[in-house]
Amino acid sequence: MKITTDSYHIPVMAAQCIMGLNIIEGGKYVDATFGGGGHAKLILGDKRVRNLFGIDQDDDAIKNKWDDQRLIIINHNYRYMKHFLKYHKALPVDGILADLGISSFQVNEGSKGFSYRFDERLDMRMDQGAEIDAVQVLNEYTQEDLTTIFKEYGELNNAFHLANSIIQYRQGKTIEKVQDLLDAIKPQTPKMGDYAFLSKVFQALRIEVNNEIENLELFLNQCQEVLKPSGHLVIMSYHSLEDRCVKNFINTGNVDGNQIKDGFGNLLRPFEPINKKPITPDANELLQNPRSRSAKLRIAIRK
């Protein structure tokens, strides 16, 4: 069944994203996270666009494709962006857009195991062909590995005790469904603010299962070669790890934030940031779409 754009995903800061792309006559663009096609429809709404390459590894997202000869769908992880654009003889392009957030559909589709609101199997794979899911992570990873995941990807202060609770619980029962995980970490779950806590736990697992940080770094490192000079890079992130990678890359040309200078002390970087501070949703959008509250948008021009 085809999923409508509205039910699949509400595009966050849509107007700011499209404006950030600075669409030109005959331009070629990449929507690196096609999802529900919300941003893509707005891009193709501009008749000056020659081609739009929509990339997404989720098979459900690809069902949102509509008839437009200018739209070319690439059903793979965006870490392979350069490879497939080269295959389509589309290099270089005039703009790249990436909305790094998980879609509303993925959160609301219980069978994917992304949300603690549904007692389904803890899958969490965006690519159903991937080998590792959250069940394997929770039942096979060591306490040290789990601690690292919850500390780095969830930024949780009680990561060690959280991991220990999981280790103790799985000795008596396999953690397979959402309720199993909730029961396992109940001793560490605060009575107040449990929503924020559980969101971070599930975020950390999702990032690990989908190798999100490494994929983001590989994607960013291709953008310099993929974009034309004066091309625009528009990236929206939803947690500090992602935003730090994007900020560092735009400001220094590498995800680690290492500054490289010439012999005169001038900073060498391939991109010029348009906004020094990230753009965030206004009060009206926050009211209409509460899930946009953590979004940070950064825009840069290829020098």
NORRAQUI-V451290 format. One record per backbone hydrogen bond with DSSP energy under -0.5 kcal/mol. NH is the residue of the N-H (numbers start at 1). CO is the residue of the C=O. Records with the same first field share a line. If there is no record, write none. Layout:
NH=CO / CO
//
This chain:
8=4
9=5
11=9
14=11
17=13
18=14
19=15
20=16
21=17
22=18 / 19
26=48
27=24 / 48
29=51
30=95
31=53
32=30 / 97
34=55
37=34
41=37
42=38
43=39
44=40
45=41
46=43
47=45
49=46
50=27
51=27
52=70
53=29
54=52 / 72
55=31 / 53
56=74
59=57
61=58
62=58
63=59 / 60
64=61
65=62
68=66
71=68
72=52 / 70
73=71
74=54
75=73
76=74
80=77
81=78
84=80
85=81
86=82
87=83
88=84
89=86
90=85
92=226
93=226
94=28
95=28
96=232
97=30
98=234
100=98 / 236
105=8
107=103
108=104
109=105
110=108
112=109
113=110
118=115
120=118
122=176
123=121
124=112
128=126
130=127
134=123
135=122
137=133
138=134
139=135
140=136
141=136 / 137
146=142
147=143
148=144
149=145
150=146
151=147
152=148
153=149
154=149
156=150
159=156
162=158
163=159
164=160
165=161
166=162
167=163
168=164
169=165
170=166
171=167 / 168
172=169
173=169
176=174
178=120
181=177
182=178
183=179
184=180
185=181
186=183
188=185
189=185 / 186
190=188
197=193
198=194
199=195
200=196
201=197
202=198
203=199
204=200
205=201
206=202
207=203
208=204
209=205
210=206
211=208
212=207
215=211
216=212
217=213
218=214
219=215
220=216
221=217
222=219
223=219 / 220
224=220
226=222
227=223
228=93
230=302
231=228
232=94
233=300
234=96 / 232
235=233 / 298
236=98
237=296
243=239
244=240
245=241
246=242
247=243
248=244
249=245
250=246
251=247
252=248
253=248 / 249
254=248
257=254
259=257
262=266
265=262
268=260
269=267
272=301
273=271
274=299
275=299
276=274
279=297
286=282
287=283
288=284
289=285
292=289
293=290
294=291
295=292
296=237
297=279
298=235
300=233
301=272
302=231
303=270
//
